[in-house]
Amino acid sequence: MEIIGYLASVLIGISLGLIGGGGSILTVPVLVYLFSIDTVLATTYSLFVVGFTSSVGSLSYLKKGWVEVRIVLFFGLPSTISVFLTRHYLLPRIPELVMNVGGFELTRSILLMLFFAVLMLLAAYSMIKKAVEGEEECNRTAHMIWIVVRGLLVGIVTGLIGAGGGFLIIPALIKLLKLTMKTAVGTSLVIIAVNSLAGFAFSMDQSPVRWPFLLTVTIIAIFGIFIGSYLSAKIEGKKLKPAFGWFVLVMGIYILIKEILLKRI
């Protein structure tokens, strides 16, 4: 299964390089189901993998000026604070056994995976539906209060399940601030990188880190970014995004079935 896990790690980077997101939604399932890592520890590892892959992926956007630094600050600061509070106060307070209903034990690990599955379904919906781009010129009204609120929400998601939350960030940047798709993706990657690496730093004292394994997965994912970037010059990412969305949808349903039904068998 580990060989399959390393191959799947390439898909994390390919997705990031090809369609500008989606890779982080694969990281925790890969770590939990293919590498048999505890769910909470997998969220910590995911923060590192997602953070570094997003950092590498954002470099080309930074060079081309497709990153709004001011928005990174307004979105990223409350989001980072939210990540810190979630990792230090909310996550540790979730009990190992949340409840027992009819013989079904809802543990913390199962609860996190169910939450993750729901987020995957939402992410799949956002990728499958027709994208709304903000290419047209308009007078941008800075809905910064909503950006701050969305930043806090993304921070909770990142802190709980180690996902970057690009499917929440990009629509907000396009619909609220009227950014172009390319600028929204570049800005989102920087926000995800800052949030994820900060979240990993906040979590290092809570669990041991297997650095050789973690660096191997990260390097493979970064290799996938270069593959995705190369393919993006030949294949239009917008055409592949719905297909990837269906794949994420199937995975989300699989997690729901595995964690709810199969655990009871």
Secondary structure, 3 states (H helix, E strand, C coil): CHHHHHHHHHHHHHHHHHHCCCCHHHHHHHHHHHCCCCHHHHHHHHHHHHHHHHHHHHHHHHHCCCCCHHHHHHHHHHHHHHHHHHHHHHHHHCCCEEEEECCEEEEHHHHHHHHHHHHHHHHHHHHHCCCCCCCCCCCCCCCHHHHHHHHHHHHHHHHHHCCCCHHHHHHHHHHCCCCCHHHHHHHHHHHHHHHHHHHHHHHCCCCCCCHHHHHHHHHHHHHHHHHHHHHHCCCCHHHHHHHHHHHHHHHHHHHHHHHHHHHHC
